[in-house]
Structures are given as structure tokens and as C-alpha cells.
Amino acid sequence: MTTFKLEESLDFYTRHLKFEKNLTENSINSYRKDIYHFINFIKKNNIEDVSQLSLEIFRKYLKYLDSCKYANRTIIRKYSSLANYFKFLENNNFLKIQLTQLIVAPKKHHRFYSFLTQSEIKLLIESIDTTTNLGKRNRALIEVIYSTGARVSEVEGMTLKAINLENSEIEVFGKGRKYRVVYLNQSACKYLKKYLDIRNEFSFSSKTQNYRQDNSLFLNKFGNKLTIRGMRKILKKYLDECGINKKISPHSIRHSFATHLLQEGAGIREIQELLGHENISTTQIYTHLNLKKLKSDYDKFHPRAKQ
């Protein structure tokens, strides 16, 4: 059996993720970070070579994570990263044991995601003053996120050429380097058109007296691509102005999108497609979210519940 140093095996695995799995740089960096955390831990136990990996050392690592008070979700993610890494090592005969058949996945604790009610979404969107160029952009931004249910990273990556206003569609580049089409409702189309009419004013540089060549759909006031951080600041500004005291992020708007579709009768499979989830189990969290509404409706309408 060929032996490899831990860091060397990680380099091999990185190339596998990039060229064979075709993952994005963000996904690859996330995997590398989790695996490197594991490597640093086991090197303290005098393990330098891949062939020295064992079930015992992996269990020690899980206990270490638990002692560090990591959130359950973080532990699940690190476990998943390592399980895929181990499977790669096994398939390439770098490991002398089938480690993935011996380890047991930690139990996942479901958590409720923050989201806005339909009335809160309406309050948020309609509170945006569209008499200014920034207001027009911000209204279009929130409308697009809520209309499409796109991930905030997908919104950041939206380009001008991806928009099809005639069909009320936008093509987004999502997880796993996959493209999918998301849809614009009438209100989103209306305000996106208004923003596109004045978009060039964001790209004009008073210093050079030229227009910056950035194909990104949403631009900041300097004519550069509007970042995820910028979107968070915009959303927080309007949440504060509306007096909505919830921990809400742009990703929470995506959760709101899925929850409201479910509440209005959309099927879980259709929601899965719209969200771009590879596995239905990921989408099923929204059935748990909807239990809150079911309980609320029960308390509101059941005659004996009112007593």
C-alpha cells in the first residue's frame, strides 16, 4: 500500500474535488478547512501518515469537538467532510481499513430557521423608499430574493445576461456548479425594470468619467458588485426601520419564500426544485417550520382549544 503524509493526501483530495467533483472554490475551501482542523488535532497525537488513521483516533476527535462546545450543526458538517475524505482515501487504497463502515454519524438536532411572516414581508418590502436610486436598487434586491428564493451567494453572482424579463426568469449558478432557472413575480419584474433603468448611474465613475465594466446585476454605490455583506447591511437597515425585532438575514428571506409556498399549498417536490436542493431531506425542514402555523391555526380555530 502506498503511504502518504496527511497534508499530501489533502492536496490529492483537493484536486479530486476540483476536477472530478467540479465543486466551487467556496465548497472546496470549506472541505479543506474542516479536514485541516482534523489533521492538526491528530498530529498532536503523533500521527503523520494516512495509513495510521483509525476508528479510535476519529472517536477521540469527535469527543474533542464535543468538549469544545461546538454546535451540533457544526459537528455534523465536520463529520460529513471527514467521511467524504475517508471514502476518497479508501477508494484510492490509501487506507488499510474501511473506516467509513465503522463510524456512526452523530445525530442531527433539527432547528427552526428564522423567517418572516407574509405580513412582515409585505411591511418590509413596502417600507422601502423608491424615490432615490439606492431605494430603487434596494427594492429590486429584496423583491428578487423573495420572488426567486435564491441563495444569497446566487444573488451576488447574478449577471445582466442571466435575466429574461420577457419570460420573468433569471438563471442562477448554484451549489455543485449547477445552473437552474428561478422565477420573478410581477412585483419583482416591475421593480427590477425600474432598477435597470438607472443601473448605469451606479457604474459611472466621476473620477475617470467612464462607466465601469461590471456585468453583475446588483451594484454598490461605487459601481462594483454588491456583496453578501452589503446585502446584509441593506436588509438590517429596513428591518430596523420597520421595527421587526427578529434575527433575520438575506438567507432568512429564502426560508420565508419556501415557508410561504408551503403554507399556500405548494408541494414539497416543487419547492425542492425551486430551492435547488439536491436531496428532498434538506427541503423537509420546511414541513417542520409549517408545524408552527398548524399549531397556531389549531389554537385559533378549535373550539375546545379556546377554553
N, C-alpha and C positions, 0 to 999 in steps of 0.2 A: 504493500500500500504506500502510495506517495504521501509524504508528510509535508505540511505547510505551516508556517508561522501564522498566528492569528490575524495579524494585520494584512499579510499576503492573501489569506483566504477572503478577507473582507474586500480587497481590491478585485479579486476574481468575481465575487458576488455582485459588486457594484456594476461591473461590465455586463454581467448576466441581466441585471435589472434594466440597464440602459438599452442594450442591443437586442436582447431576446424577449424581455417582458415589455419593452417600449414604454417604460414609466417616465413621468415628468421629473424634472430636476428636483422639485419640491418633495415628491414622493421618495425619490432616491435618497435625498438628504435626510429625510425623516427616518428611513430604514437604517442608514449609516449611523445616525446619532444614537438610536436605540441599541444597535449591535455594539458600537464602540463603548457605550456605557457598560455593557456586559463584559466586554473584553478587559476593560480597565479593572473591573471588580475581580475577575478570575486570575488576572496576572498577579494580584496581591496574594493569591493562593499558590504562587509559583507554577502556574500553568502558562506555557508559552506556545505550545503546539496544538493544532487542531485535533490530533489523534488522542490527546489527553482529556478531551471533553467527556463528561459522564453525567448520568442522571443525578448523582449525588451533588455535583457542583452546581447543576442547574437548580436543584431544590434549595441549595444554600443561597443562591441569587434571589429566588422568589421570596425567601424569608427576609433577606436583606431589604428588598423593596417594601415588604410589609412593615418592617421596623422603621423605615424612613417615612412612614405615613403617606405614601403615595396614594392618590385617589384610585378607586377600583378601575375606573376607565383607563387610567394611565398604565396600570399593571396589565390589563387586558391587551392594550396596544403593544406594550413591550414584549409580552408573551407571543403575540401574533408575529411580530417582526422576527423574533428569535426562532419560532417554529418554522417559518419560511426559509430562514437562513440555514437551519439544521437540515431541512429537506434538500436544499441545494447541495450541502456537503455530503449527504447520504447518496444522492443520485450520481454524484461525481466520484464516489468511492474515497472521499477524504476522511470519513468517519468509519470506525471499525464496528460501531453498533447502530441499530436503527433507533436513534434517540427519540424521534417523533412518535414512535409507537409506545414509548414508555411514559412520556409526560402527559399529564392531565391538565386541561385548560382550566384556569381559575373561573369561578362562577361570576357571571356578569350581573351586576345590580342595575336594573333599569332605573333611569332617572327621567323626570319630567322636564322637557325643554320649555324655556320661556317663549311665549308668543303673545301677540296682541289679539284682542277680540275684534270682531268685524267693525264694531262701533269705534274702537280705538284706532284701527287702521284708517277709517274714514276721517276721524278727527285729525290724525297725524298728517295725512295727505292734503286735506283741505286747508290746513293751517299755514301752508307754505305760500308766501307772498310771491306771486309770479310777475310782479311789475318790474323786477330787476332781472338782469341777465343771469346772475347767480341763482336767483329764485327759480327762473325757468329751467336751468340745468338741474337744480336740486329736486324740483317737482318731477321732471322726467326721470331722474335717477331712481327715486323711491317708487314711482309708478312702474318702472321697468322691473325692479327687483320683485315687487309684489305680484305683478302680472305674469312673470315668467317662472318665479320660484327658483331662479338660478342661484348657484353658489356665489358668494361674494367674489371669489377668485375668478369665476367665469364672467362676472360683470366687469371686473377690472380688465379682463382680456378681450372684451367685446370690441369689434372693429367696425368701421363705417361700411366696408364691403360685405359684412355679415348680415346687414339689415335688409329686410324685404318688406317695406311698408305696404306694398300692394297686396301681399298675402298676410300681412300682420305677423311676421315671423322674424326671428333672429337665430342665426346658427351660432352655437357656443362650443368652445373647446373645453371639455371637462376632464374628470378623473380618468386615468388609464389612457390618456391621449386620444379620447374618443370624441367625435363630434355628434351633436344632436341638435334638433330644432326645438326652440321654445316659442311660446305664443304671446302676442300682445293683444290686450283687450282694447276697446275703443278709447278709453280714457288714456291708456298708456300711449297709443298711437298719436292721439291728439297732442299731448304734451311733448312727446318725442319730436314731432314735427316742429313744434314751436322752438324747441331747443336747437334743432338742426339749422333752423333759420338764422340763429345768432351764434352758432358754434365757432365760426371763423373769428369772431371777436375775441375768443379765448386764445386762439393760436397766433394772434398778431403780436409781434414784439415791437414795442415802442423804441427799444434800443437799436435794433437793426433795421426797423421799418419794413420787416418782412414777416411772412407767415411761417410758423414752424411746421415742419412736415411730420406730423404725428397722426397715424391712422386710427388711433384709439377713439372709441366712441365718446367716452366721457373724459373731458379735460379739466385740469385745475386752472386757477386764475393766471398761472404762468405759462399756460399752453402745453403743459406736459400731461402725461396720462394720470388720471385721478386714481390714487392708490387706495388700497383697502383701509389704511389708516385714515385717509382723508374722508372716506365714506362713513367711517365710524364717527368722526367728529361732526359731520353734517347731520347724521341721524340723531346724535346726542343733543345737538342744538335744538332741534324741533321737538324732541321728546320733552326736554326741559321747558320749552315754551308752552307745550300743551299740558304740562303738569302730569304727565304719565310717569308714575314712580315705579317702573319695573326695570329689571336688568335686561335691557334689550340691545341686541347688536344687529348689524345688517343680516347676519345668518338667521336671527330670530324672525325676520320678515319671511324668509324661506319657510321656516316652521309654520308661520301663520298662514302662508299660502297653502301648504299641504293640509293643515288642520281645517281650514275653511272649506276646502274642496270636499274633504271627508264629511264635514257637517252638512254640506249641501247635497250629499248623495253620490259623490264620485266613487268609483270602485278603487280598491287598493292597488290593483294591477295598473290601472290608468295613471294613478298618482306615482307609482314606481317609475313608469316610463317618463313622465313629465319631470321628475326629480333627477332622472339619470342614475338611479340606484341599480347596481348590478344584481344585488340579492334582495328578494322580497322581504327577508327578515329585517333589513335596515329600514324599510318603509313601514313595517308593522308597529314601530314605536308610536306612530300617529293614531293607531287604534287605542293605545293606552292613553294618549292625550285626550281623545274624544270621550273617554270614560268620565272625565271631569264634567263635561257638558251633560252626559247622560244622567249623572248623579244630580246635577243641578236641576235638570228637567224633571226628574223623579220627585225631588223635594218640592218643586214648584207646582206640579200638576196632580200628584197622587193625593186623593182626599184624606187618607189617614196620615200621610207624611206631614200635613199641615198642623196636626194636633200636637 
